[in-house]
Amino acid sequence: MQDVSEKDLPLHGVRVVEFCTVAAGPFCGMLLADMGAEVIKVEPPDGDTLRQWPPLSGGFSENFASLNRNKQSVALNLKDAGDLALARQLILDADVVVENNRPGVMDRLGLGYTSFREQKPQLLYCSVSAYGQSGPRAGEGGFDLTIQAAAGVMSVTGEPDGAPVKCGVPLADFASGLYAAFAIASALARVRAGGSGAHIDVPMYGCTLGIAALQTSEYFGTGRSPVKLGSAHPRNAPYQAFRAADGYFAIAAGNQKLWLEVVRVVDLPALAADARFATTRDRAANQAALKLLLEERFAGAGVDHWIAAFNAAGVPHACINDYAAALDDPQVGHMEWVRPLTLPGGHRTRTFASPLRLDGQGLPIRRDPPALGEHNESVRARYALAAAADAANDSSKDAS
């Protein structure tokens, strides 16, 4: 598959400065970089803490690599006056700033949005935080686990009689990064049309509630909080994982036509006439009884048999893959989602690239993940030359 050329990427020419660590902010920055933005990641002298997370290959974090491709790294000590001045220059030269510190931290450093608003009115300044830039909880920190707990995710995750469980994928972090990137791309359209910049407030708590639209609407409509259902669905059945003779698989019969196909595949015509299962709502209300009846039949054959049968019937289905199996799926190979990546020091690894395509073309990995401070010299040289040019211009004006 051919990749989109760099100059044809939608955000080519957009400069982003990222003051972010770990996940939500760096994921936002990487999404912008994948779309062509020049992203300069400003790190403290000891680096983004994600650099220390295992697995380490050749001494370099694979976790860090997965969120920081297509970026440059500049290591700055923001308590040093010279480094702080360079950080200000970077922001003044940027179209977008992304930061995920607690509210007030960037203001105390003199790098907050208000200190740039008048001098650079078209600047887009995106702040990702646990609870938002204002309000009774604004000063609190948070990580994916605590946001999942606070925003209700853990109350609907796991088996009905089980202990609280978080989603295995850090969805609060990554949903917030997606919201941030979407908001920035949307606001860039306004700026490019001649409009003003903005301070974009991305609260992880609110973003995690936002992606729970089906759960919040259930509460608004019934007055009752949704509960844990394991892999089952509150409004559809059969729509969950089922046990076969040698393991588990999932089917999603989300409408009446698909339900009748399930009845046909399992060869239990009596189910179609059973009043408990007459409609989608009936099946959802009686899904525990339905699960028992279906699993009695599923126990007669293995997962591969049922996957093949439901595939032939057009019923959405899936094996319960681990990540090794998911990444080995032929669709992943066809889409060329897994790409080679070289870590600082030369270690060769792989990464999951952007899953998006533009006009049938993939998004390129233009830069491998950077070593800490890898681009210090080039960035400092850029602004030293700019300062020298400004000084020369000022001298020529004075002379004239």
C-alpha positions as CSV (number, residue, x, y, z in Angstrom):
1,M,0.0,0.0,0.0
2,Q,1.3,3.5,-0.8
3,D,1.3,6.1,1.9
4,V,0.0,9.7,1.6
5,S,2.9,12.0,0.8
6,E,3.9,14.3,3.6
7,K,2.9,17.5,1.7
8,D,-0.6,16.0,1.1
9,L,-1.3,15.2,4.7
10,P,-4.2,17.4,6.0
11,L,-2.2,19.1,8.8
12,H,1.0,19.6,6.8
13,G,2.4,23.0,7.8
14,V,0.7,23.1,11.2
15,R,3.2,23.4,14.1
16,V,2.3,21.9,17.5
17,V,4.2,22.2,20.8
18,E,3.4,19.5,23.2
19,F,4.0,19.8,27.0
20,C,2.6,16.3,27.8
21,T,3.4,13.1,29.6
22,V,2.2,9.5,29.7
23,A,-1.0,9.0,27.6
24,A,-3.9,11.4,26.9
25,G,-1.9,14.4,25.8
26,P,0.8,12.4,23.9
27,F,-1.9,10.4,22.1
28,C,-3.5,13.7,21.0
29,G,-0.1,14.9,19.8
30,M,0.6,11.7,17.9
31,L,-2.8,11.9,16.1
32,L,-2.0,15.4,15.0
33,A,1.5,14.3,13.9
34,D,0.1,11.3,12.0
35,M,-2.0,13.8,10.0
36,G,1.1,15.8,9.1
37,A,1.6,18.3,11.8
38,E,5.1,19.2,13.0
39,V,5.0,18.2,16.7
40,I,7.8,19.4,19.0
41,K,7.5,17.5,22.3
42,V,8.9,19.5,25.2
43,E,10.1,17.2,28.0
44,P,11.7,17.8,31.4
45,P,15.4,17.0,31.7
46,D,14.6,13.5,32.9
47,G,12.0,13.0,30.2
48,D,8.4,11.9,29.9
49,T,7.8,9.4,32.7
50,L,6.5,7.0,30.0
51,R,10.1,6.6,28.8
52,Q,10.7,4.4,31.9
53,W,7.7,2.0,31.4
54,P,8.5,-1.5,30.3
55,P,8.9,-3.4,28.1
56,L,12.3,-1.8,27.3
57,S,14.0,-2.8,24.1
58,G,17.6,-1.7,23.9
59,G,16.9,0.4,26.9
60,F,14.1,2.3,25.2
61,S,10.4,2.0,26.2
62,E,8.1,0.3,23.7
63,N,5.2,2.0,25.4
64,F,6.7,5.4,24.8
65,A,7.4,4.5,21.2
66,S,3.7,3.6,20.7
67,L,2.6,7.2,21.5
68,N,5.4,9.4,20.2
69,R,6.2,8.6,16.6
70,N,6.4,11.5,14.1
71,K,7.6,13.9,16.9
72,Q,10.7,15.8,17.7
73,S,12.0,15.9,21.3
74,V,13.4,19.0,23.1
75,A,14.4,18.6,26.8
76,L,14.0,21.9,28.7
77,N,14.4,22.8,32.4
78,L,11.5,25.2,32.7
79,K,13.0,26.5,36.0
80,D,15.9,27.8,34.0
81,A,15.4,31.3,32.6
82,G,17.0,30.5,29.2
83,D,15.0,27.3,28.7
84,L,11.8,29.1,29.8
85,A,12.5,31.8,27.2
86,L,13.0,29.1,24.5
87,A,9.7,27.5,25.5
88,R,8.0,30.9,25.0
89,Q,9.6,31.2,21.6
90,L,8.3,27.7,20.7
91,I,4.8,28.6,21.7
92,L,4.8,32.0,19.9
93,D,6.0,30.2,16.7
94,A,3.3,27.5,17.0
95,D,-0.2,27.1,15.8
96,V,-1.2,24.7,18.6
97,V,-0.1,24.0,22.1
98,V,-1.1,20.8,23.9
99,E,-0.5,20.4,27.6
100,N,-1.7,18.0,30.2
101,N,-0.6,19.5,33.5
102,R,-2.8,20.2,36.4
103,P,-4.7,23.5,36.0
104,G,-2.5,26.5,37.0
105,V,0.9,24.8,36.4
106,M,1.5,26.4,33.0
107,D,0.2,29.8,34.4
108,R,2.8,29.7,37.2
109,L,5.5,29.0,34.7
110,G,4.4,32.0,32.6
111,L,3.3,29.7,29.8
112,G,-0.4,29.7,30.3
113,Y,-2.9,30.7,27.6
114,T,-3.6,34.2,28.9
115,S,0.0,35.2,28.6
116,F,-0.2,34.6,24.8
117,R,-3.7,35.5,24.0
118,E,-3.1,39.2,23.1
119,Q,0.3,38.6,21.4
120,K,-0.9,35.6,19.4
121,P,-4.8,35.7,19.1
122,Q,-4.9,32.8,16.6
123,L,-3.2,30.4,19.0
124,L,-5.0,27.2,19.8
125,Y,-4.1,26.2,23.3
126,C,-5.4,22.8,24.4
127,S,-5.4,21.8,28.1
128,V,-6.1,18.2,29.0
129,S,-6.7,17.6,32.7
130,A,-8.5,15.2,35.0
131,Y,-11.6,17.3,35.8
132,G,-11.3,20.5,33.7
133,Q,-9.9,24.0,34.1
134,S,-12.5,25.3,36.6
135,G,-15.0,23.9,39.1
136,P,-14.8,22.3,42.6
137,R,-12.6,19.4,41.4
138,A,-10.4,21.3,39.0
139,G,-7.3,21.1,41.3
140,E,-7.4,17.3,41.5
141,G,-5.1,15.1,39.6
142,G,-6.2,11.9,38.0
143,F,-5.1,8.8,36.0
144,D,-7.1,6.5,33.8
145,L,-8.0,4.2,36.7
146,T,-9.4,7.0,38.9
147,I,-11.3,8.6,36.0
148,Q,-12.8,5.2,35.1
149,A,-13.9,4.8,38.7
150,A,-15.3,8.3,39.1
151,A,-17.1,8.4,35.7
152,G,-19.0,5.2,36.2
153,V,-17.1,2.9,33.8
154,M,-16.1,0.5,36.6
155,S,-19.7,0.2,37.8
156,V,-20.7,-1.4,34.5
157,T,-17.6,-3.5,33.8
158,G,-17.2,-7.1,34.9
159,E,-19.5,-9.9,36.0
160,P,-22.7,-9.0,37.9
161,D,-21.4,-10.6,41.2
162,G,-17.8,-9.6,40.7
163,A,-15.5,-7.0,42.3
164,P,-15.0,-3.6,40.6
165,V,-13.0,-4.0,37.4
166,K,-11.6,-1.4,35.1
167,C,-11.7,-1.7,31.3
168,G,-8.5,-3.4,30.3
169,V,-7.8,-0.7,27.7
170,P,-7.2,2.8,29.2
171,L,-10.2,4.3,27.5
172,A,-10.4,7.4,29.7
173,D,-6.9,8.4,28.5
174,F,-7.4,7.6,24.9
175,A,-10.9,8.9,24.6
176,S,-9.7,12.2,26.0
177,G,-6.8,12.3,23.5
178,L,-9.3,11.7,20.7
179,Y,-11.6,14.5,21.9
180,A,-8.6,16.8,22.1
181,A,-7.4,16.0,18.6
182,F,-10.9,16.4,17.2
183,A,-11.4,19.8,18.9
184,I,-8.0,21.0,17.7
185,A,-8.6,20.0,14.1
186,S,-12.1,21.6,14.2
187,A,-10.8,24.8,15.6
188,L,-8.0,24.9,13.1
189,A,-10.7,25.1,10.4
190,R,-12.0,28.3,12.1
191,V,-8.5,29.8,12.4
192,R,-7.7,29.0,8.7
193,A,-10.9,30.8,7.8
194,G,-9.7,33.9,9.5
195,G,-11.3,33.3,12.9
196,S,-9.7,33.5,16.3
197,G,-7.8,31.0,18.4
198,A,-9.2,29.5,21.6
199,H,-8.3,27.8,24.9
200,I,-9.7,24.3,24.5
201,D,-10.6,22.6,27.8
202,V,-10.5,18.8,27.7
203,P,-11.6,17.2,31.0
204,M,-10.9,13.5,31.1
205,Y,-13.9,13.1,33.5
206,G,-16.3,14.7,31.0
207,C,-14.9,12.9,28.0
208,T,-15.3,9.6,29.7
209,L,-18.9,10.4,30.6
210,G,-19.3,11.6,27.0
211,I,-18.5,8.3,25.5
212,A,-20.9,6.6,27.9
213,A,-23.9,8.1,26.0
214,L,-25.9,4.8,26.1
215,Q,-25.3,4.5,29.9
216,T,-26.2,8.1,30.8
217,S,-29.3,8.1,28.5
218,E,-30.4,4.8,30.2
219,Y,-30.2,6.6,33.6
220,F,-32.0,9.7,32.3
221,G,-34.7,7.6,30.8
222,T,-35.3,5.2,33.7
223,G,-33.9,7.0,36.8
224,R,-31.8,3.9,37.5
225,S,-28.0,3.5,37.1
226,P,-27.0,0.8,34.6
227,V,-25.4,-2.3,36.2
228,K,-22.7,-4.8,35.3
229,L,-23.8,-7.5,32.8
230,G,-20.5,-9.1,31.9
231,S,-20.3,-9.3,28.2
232,A,-24.1,-9.0,27.8
233,H,-26.0,-6.0,26.5
234,P,-28.9,-4.3,28.3
235,R,-31.0,-4.0,25.2
236,N,-30.0,-6.7,22.8
237,A,-29.8,-10.5,23.0
238,P,-28.2,-12.8,22.0
239,Y,-25.4,-10.2,22.1
240,Q,-22.5,-11.5,24.3
241,A,-19.8,-14.1,24.7
242,F,-21.0,-17.8,24.8
243,R,-19.2,-20.9,25.9
244,A,-18.6,-23.6,23.2
245,A,-17.1,-27.1,23.7
246,D,-13.5,-25.8,23.7
247,G,-13.7,-22.1,24.5
248,Y,-15.7,-18.9,24.1
249,F,-16.9,-16.9,21.1
250,A,-19.1,-13.9,20.7
251,I,-22.2,-13.2,18.5
252,A,-24.2,-10.0,18.1
253,A,-27.7,-10.6,16.9
254,G,-28.8,-7.0,17.1
255,N,-32.1,-7.2,15.2
256,Q,-35.0,-9.6,14.4
257,K,-33.6,-10.9,11.2
258,L,-30.3,-11.8,12.8
259,W,-32.1,-13.5,15.7
260,L,-34.0,-15.8,13.3
261,E,-30.6,-16.7,11.7
262,V,-29.3,-17.7,15.1
263,V,-32.4,-19.9,15.6
264,R,-31.8,-21.5,12.3
265,V,-28.0,-22.1,12.9
266,V,-28.6,-23.8,16.3
267,D,-31.6,-25.7,14.9
268,L,-33.9,-24.8,17.7
269,P,-37.1,-23.6,15.9
270,A,-39.1,-23.6,19.2
271,L,-37.1,-20.5,20.3
272,A,-38.7,-18.4,17.5
273,A,-42.1,-19.3,18.9
274,D,-41.2,-18.7,22.6
275,A,-43.0,-15.6,23.9
276,R,-40.0,-14.9,26.1
277,F,-37.9,-14.2,23.0
278,A,-40.4,-12.7,20.6
279,T,-38.9,-9.3,20.3
280,T,-35.5,-7.7,21.0
281,R,-36.8,-6.2,24.2
282,D,-38.2,-9.6,25.3
283,R,-34.9,-11.3,24.6
284,A,-32.9,-8.7,26.5
285,A,-35.3,-9.1,29.5
286,N,-34.9,-12.9,29.4
287,Q,-31.3,-13.2,28.2
288,A,-30.1,-15.3,31.2
289,A,-32.6,-18.0,30.3
290,L,-31.8,-17.6,26.6
291,K,-28.0,-18.0,27.3
292,L,-28.6,-21.3,29.1
293,L,-30.6,-22.7,26.2
294,L,-28.1,-21.5,23.6
295,E,-25.0,-22.8,25.5
296,E,-26.6,-26.2,25.8
297,R,-26.5,-26.4,22.0
298,F,-23.1,-24.6,21.7
299,A,-21.5,-27.2,24.0
300,G,-22.0,-29.8,21.2
301,A,-19.2,-28.3,19.0
302,G,-16.1,-26.2,19.2
303,V,-15.5,-22.5,18.6
304,D,-14.3,-23.0,15.0
305,H,-17.5,-24.8,14.1
306,W,-19.8,-22.0,15.4
307,I,-17.7,-19.2,14.0
308,A,-17.9,-20.8,10.5
309,A,-21.7,-21.4,10.9
310,F,-22.5,-17.9,12.0
311,N,-20.2,-16.5,9.3
312,A,-22.1,-18.4,6.7
313,A,-25.4,-17.1,8.2
314,G,-24.2,-13.5,8.2
315,V,-24.5,-13.1,11.9
316,P,-21.8,-10.8,13.3
317,H,-19.4,-13.0,15.3
318,A,-15.8,-13.1,16.7
319,C,-13.4,-15.3,18.4
320,I,-12.2,-14.0,21.8
321,N,-8.7,-13.0,20.6
322,D,-5.7,-12.1,22.6
323,Y,-3.5,-9.4,21.2
324,A,-1.3,-11.8,19.4
325,A,-4.2,-13.3,17.6
326,A,-5.8,-9.9,16.9
327,L,-2.6,-8.5,15.4
328,D,-2.2,-11.7,13.3
329,D,-5.6,-11.3,11.7
330,P,-5.4,-11.2,7.9
331,Q,-7.3,-7.9,7.8
332,V,-4.4,-6.3,9.8
333,G,-2.0,-7.6,7.2
334,H,-4.1,-6.4,4.3
335,M,-4.5,-2.9,5.8
336,E,-0.7,-2.7,6.6
337,W,-1.5,-1.5,10.1
338,V,1.6,-3.1,11.7
339,R,4.7,-1.2,10.6
340,P,8.5,-1.4,11.4
341,L,9.9,1.1,13.8
342,T,13.5,1.9,14.8
343,L,14.1,2.9,18.4
344,P,16.9,5.2,19.5
345,G,20.0,3.1,19.6
346,G,19.0,1.2,16.5
347,H,16.7,-1.6,18.0
348,R,14.2,-2.6,15.4
349,T,10.6,-3.3,16.6
350,R,7.0,-3.0,15.3
351,T,4.2,-0.6,16.1
352,F,0.5,-0.3,15.3
353,A,0.3,2.6,12.9
354,S,-2.7,4.9,12.2
355,P,-5.6,2.7,11.1
356,L,-6.9,5.5,8.8
357,R,-6.7,5.8,5.1
358,L,-7.1,8.9,2.9
359,D,-8.2,8.0,-0.7
360,G,-7.0,4.5,-0.1
361,Q,-3.6,5.5,1.1
362,G,-2.2,5.0,4.6
363,L,-0.7,7.6,6.9
364,P,3.1,7.4,6.9
365,I,5.5,7.1,9.9
366,R,7.7,10.0,9.0
367,R,9.8,10.0,12.1
368,D,10.8,7.2,14.5
369,P,10.2,8.0,18.2
370,P,12.8,10.4,19.4
371,A,15.5,10.0,22.0
372,L,15.2,12.5,24.9
373,G,16.4,15.9,23.7
374,E,17.3,14.5,20.3
375,H,16.3,17.8,18.6
376,N,17.7,20.3,21.1
377,E,20.5,21.4,18.9
378,S,18.4,21.9,15.8
379,V,15.7,23.7,17.6
380,R,18.1,26.0,19.5
381,A,19.9,26.7,16.3
382,R,16.6,27.7,14.6
383,Y,15.8,30.3,17.2
384,A,19.3,31.5,17.5
385,L,19.4,32.2,13.7
386,A,15.9,33.8,14.0
387,A,17.2,36.1,16.8
388,A,20.3,37.0,14.8
389,A,18.2,37.8,11.8
390,D,15.9,40.0,13.9
391,A,18.9,41.8,15.4
392,A,20.3,42.4,12.0
393,N,17.0,43.8,10.7
394,D,16.8,46.1,13.7
395,S,20.4,47.3,13.1
396,S,19.6,48.1,9.4
397,K,16.5,50.0,10.4
398,D,18.5,52.0,12.9
399,A,21.1,52.7,10.3
400,S,18.6,54.0,7.8
